């Protein structure tokens, strides 16, 4: 559905879809095949993978917005 240059191949599917839907598709940039596959990632973890450890590290590095002592205790708690 997408050409190597990153543009939609309209002739493959425009006759199958309503004009209003085509306008919605036109508003979405397709993936550029030369950049590799797309995927979901979390920038806080190693190799963009989510982990509880990385979450704690990100949370501890962030400036604290807590004004209550209970939240400060929870933030300092590193487990048993």
N, C-alpha and C positions, 0 to 999 in steps of 0.2 A: 503493500500500500504506500510505501515511501520510497522515493528514488534515492540513489546514493548521494545526491547533492543536498538531500534534506527537505525536498519539496514533496507534497502529496501527489500521488499518481491518480489524479481526479478521474481520468477516463476509465479506470477499473471499477469505480463504484458510484459515480455521480448519478447514473441512470437508475440506481436502486434505492436512492434515499431522497426524502423530501427536501425541497429547497431550504426550508427553515433549519433542518438538521445540517445540511451542508454549510450553512453560514456559521453554525456553532462549531463544526469541525474546522472550518477555515480560521477560527479564532485561536485554535490550539496549534502550537508549533510541534511538528513531528520530531521524533528522535533523529539525531544525526548518526547514521550507521557507522561512520568513521570513528566516532568517539567511544565505541563499544556499547555494551548493553546497559540498560538503565536498571536501577534498583533502589530499594529503600535502604537508607543507612542512618546511623546515629553518630554524629561527629564527636560525641563525648568518649567513645570507646575505641579500642584498638581495632584497626581495619573496619571502622564504621559499624562495629557490632555492639549491641546493647549488653551491658552487664551491670549487676548491682554494685560491684566494686567501683566501676567507672562512674556510676551515678553518685556514689558517696564522694568520690574525689572531685567531681564537678561541683557538687553541692557545697563542699567545704571550701573550695576555691572561690566561690561566688560571694559577693558582699552580703552580709546578713541583713535581712529586712525584719528580723524578729525583734520585737520590743518586749516580749514576755520572757521571763526567766525560764519557764518550762521549755520553750522552743530552743533556747540556748543550750540547755542540758541535753535535749534530744540531738541537737546538731553536734555536740562534742562526743556523744556516745558512739563508740566504735564496735560494740558487740561485747561478747563475753570473753 
